[in-house]
Amino acid sequence: MDNLVAAIKKEAVSATLPDGSPVETITASRAERLAEEFGLSLRRVEIKILENGVVPRRYLRNLKTFSLSDQARLLESKAAVIGLGGLGGMVAETLARLGVGQLVLVDGDRFEEHNLNRQLLALHSNLGRPKAGEAARRIRRINSAVEVEVHGHFFGPETAGTALEGARVVVDCLDAIDTRFLLEKAAKDCGLPLISAAVAGFSGHVTTVFPSDEGLRSIYGPPDSLSANRGAETSLGCLAPAVSLLGCLEATEVCKVLLGKTGNLRNKLLLVDLNDYTFQVLDLA
């Protein structure tokens, strides 16, 4: 590793942040060359770069909000994104751009034409293709340091252990309430925090559930008392502005949980209504 550290120092170049602060950086192409030379993954090399006070250039605009150790911790982390439609596509792409180093992508669905109104990953050119595979391809084009694990099946109790193995946080991007409860149980059984969101029309909500929390029961009631398996989206549809916003809010919560930041939505429900631009936080505990 001493040789790698010396090579990092040699490849680093000086740059300046927007506020005038000096910083040592290294480009993606140079980091890739180091990964090949030393037989390491690009993710491991980027972590070593950060540990030595140098910043992979792709993360320059993350600085000040994130420290170098924060960025390294994100690269060391693994998040499981369950469902890769509107919410999941936005979450997966945002986490990749932020530098969460390992993503588990779970969805057995394929893109259809009605997805084009709101799903970031849906294109005319990939209609009919598996959502999980298309998400992985896009993430690799965005950030080649992110290691992607693809599960091209629908989430269920029989596959929960495999899908969540090694993860530090789980993101609920599902559209059926009963499956959300199954995912919450699986996350709790694994001792993992769950970020959950739902969207209908121009509105939606997001919350964070830790294993000891009451969680989704506080929102939907007991799972055996559900009167419907879908929320208001059956009558209001799902519109791109709300889907994109709620997905970004979920990604923000993931970062807060992974980095131990204050101000997360544990035992709270953030309600968003873009019809009148209302943002309200309710206490659930």
N, C-alpha and C positions, 0 to 999 in steps of 0.2 A: 504493500500500500504506500510505502514511502516514495516509490518511483511514480505512482499515480499522482500523489500530492505534488511532487516536483513538476510533473507534466502539466497539472492544472495551473500551477503558478506561472509556468512558462507560456501557456496559451492565453492566460487572462489579459484583457485589455481594459484600459481606463475608460469610464463613461461618466456622464453627469445626469442625475435625475432632474425632473422638471423644477424642483425647488432649489437646484444648484448643488445638491449634495453629491460628492464624488463617490463612485462605486466601481469595484472591479467586476467585470463581466466576462462571459464566455459564450460564444455563439453555439447554436444547435449543431451546426456541421462539425465544429471542433469537438464538441462533446461526443458526438457520434463516432468520430475518429478515435477518441480516447477509449470509448466502449469497445470498439473493435480491437484496438491495440492490446488492451488489457483483458479481453475476454469476459467483460462484464455487461450486464444489461444497462441500457441508457438510463433507466431509473436509478440504479445504484450509483452510477457515475454522477448524475445530477445531485443526488444526496451528498456524495463526497465533496462535490464542488461547493455546495452550500455550507457544509461543515468546515470548510477552509476559508470562509469569508468571501467567497466569490459567488456571483449570481448568474445562473443561466439566463441569457438575455430575454428569453420568452417570459420570464417572471418579473422583469424590471418594474412594470406598472403595478405589481402586487405589493411592492415595498412601501413602507411607512404604515400601511394598514397591517400587513404581515411582516414579521421579523424574519431574518434568515432561518432561525430555528423553527418558526411557524411553517415556513415554506418546506423545510426539510421534513417536518412532521406530517404535512399533507402528503408529500411524496411517499412516506413510509406507510400511509394509511390505506385501508381497503374499505370501499363502500359498495353495498349491494343495492342495485336499482331494480325494483320489481315492477314491471310494466313499462313498455317503451313506446307508448302513444304520445299524446300531447305533453303531459307532465313529464313522463320519463325521458322523452327525447331532449327536452329543455334541461332537465336535471343532469343527464349524462354529459351533454355537451358542455354545460357550465362547469361541472366538476372537472372535466378534462382540461378546460382552459385555465381553471384555477390551479391545476397541478395536483389533484388527488391521484396518487400514483397507481392504484389498483382499483379497477371497476368490475363488478360482477353484473352482467346484464341478463335479465330474465324476462322472456316473453315468447309465447308460442304462436303469436299472431303474425299475419302478413299485411302489408300495406294495401289499402283499398282507396278508391277515388274519393270517398267521402272524408278521408283523413286529411286531404290537401288543404282544407280550410284552416287548420290549426296546428297540425303536427309538424314540427320543425324538420324532422327527418324524412317526411313524405315528399316524394317527387314523382312527376309523371314517369320518369325513367326507371323508378324502382317499384312501381305498382305490381303487386303480386309476390314481391320478394319478402323473406322473413325480416321482421323488424329488428330482432336481436343481431343478426348478421350485418344488416345495413348500419345499425348504430355502431357496431364495432369498427366497420370500415371507415366511417366518418371520423370517429375518435382517433383512429390511427393516423388519419390525414391531418388532424388538428394538432395532436401532441403525441409524437412517436415514443415519448418516454412513458406514457401511460400503458400499463399492462392490463389487457382486457380478457375477461373470462366470460364466454358466451354460453348461455343455457337456452336453447331454442325450444323451450316447452313452457306451458302455462304453469304458474305457481300452484303447488298443492302440498299438503302435509307430507306426502311420501317423498318429495324432493326437497323439502325445506332444509334439512340438515346439510345437504351437499351445496345448495345455493348460498347458504349463509356462513359456511365454514370459513373461518379466518377473517370475517368482516368485523369492522369496528362500529359500523352504523348501517341501518337498513332504511331504505327510502320507499315508502308506499306510494306508487303511482298507478294504482289499480282503479277500476271503475265499478266494481261490485262490492257492496258493503259486507256481504258474508265472507268474501275472500280477504277483505281487509282485516276482519277479526281473526281469520286463520293465520294471516301474516303476523299480526300483533302477538298471537300466542307463540308462534315459532320464534319471533324475536325475543320475547320474554324468556322462553325456554333456553335460549342461547345466551341470555344475559346481555342483550344488545338494545341500545336505544333505537326507537323507530320514529322517523319523520313521516307524517301523514298529511295528505292534502286532498281536497275535492273541489271540483269546479262545476258551475252551472251558469250558462249565459254569460253575463258580465260580472259574476260574483264567485266567491269561493272562500275556503278556510284552510288553515294549516295549523298543526300542533305537533308537539314533540312528546313522545311517551317513553319513559324509562321503565325498566322491568318491574319496579315496585309501585308504579302508578296505576290508578284505575283505568286511565287511558280512554279508549274509544267508547266504552260504556257511558262516559260522561257526555258524549256527543250524541250517540245513536240509541242509548239504552242497552239492555241486555240483548245479546245476539239472538236468543230464542224468541224475542218479542218483536222482531222486525216485521213491519207491515209491508215493506217493499225492499227489494234488493238493490234498487237504484235510487239515487237522489233526484233533486230537482232538474238534473240535466235531461231527464226524459221529456220534460215539457218545455225547458228553456234552451236546450242545445248546449254546445260548448263553443265559445268564441275565442279566437286567437289571443286577443289582448289579456283576457283573464287567465287562460291556460299558460301563456308565457310568463305572466307576473307570478302566478302561484308556483310554477316550476322554479323560478329564480328564488323565491322565498324559501322553498324547500332546500335548494342548494346552499343558501345562506345559513340555514339551520344546520345542515351537515357540517359546514366549516366551523360553526360555533361549537358544536358538540365535539368534533375531532380535536379542536384546539383548546377546549375547556374555557371558552370565552363566556363572559356574563351576558345577561340579557336575552337568553334563549326562550323558547316558548314551552318549556316544560310546565305541565299543569296549567297551560294557558291556551286559549283558542283565538287566533287572529282571524277576524272576519273582514273580508274585503268586498266592497260593493262599488264597482266602477260606474254604476248608473248615476250615483250622486257623489262619488269619490269619498265614500265613508270607509275609514279604517278604524276598527274597534278591537280591543283586546279584552277577552273575558277570562276571569279566573275559574278554573275547573276544579281546583282542590278545595 
